[in-house]
Amino acid sequence: MKLFEMYAQPIEGYQDVSQDNSKIKWKETRKSKLTLRQIRKLRKMMDVRNYEKVSNLKKVRTQYKPVNPEQPTL
């Protein structure tokens, strides 16, 4: 989780409160098992984050790419 995600409003569709079973009960030491639905959702979230990262890197690369020396500068 990124720091700005803690203070910003949650993005619609990222978290389903009705499906959140991460709250641990007293004296419960076993880890909760992931269902196939949760695994699919995690995979989709990672795919979206990877896509956003790649698109952000493309923008940064075009912004900071070196200037072509043959082109005259104004």
DANOR-V385159 format. One record per pair of residues at least 6 apart in sequence whose ideal C-beta (glycine too) atoms are under 6 Angstrom apart, sorted by the first residue. I is the first residue (numbers start at 1). GAP is how many residues later the second one is. Records with the same first field share a line. If there is no record, write none. Layout:
I->GAP, GAP
This chain:
none
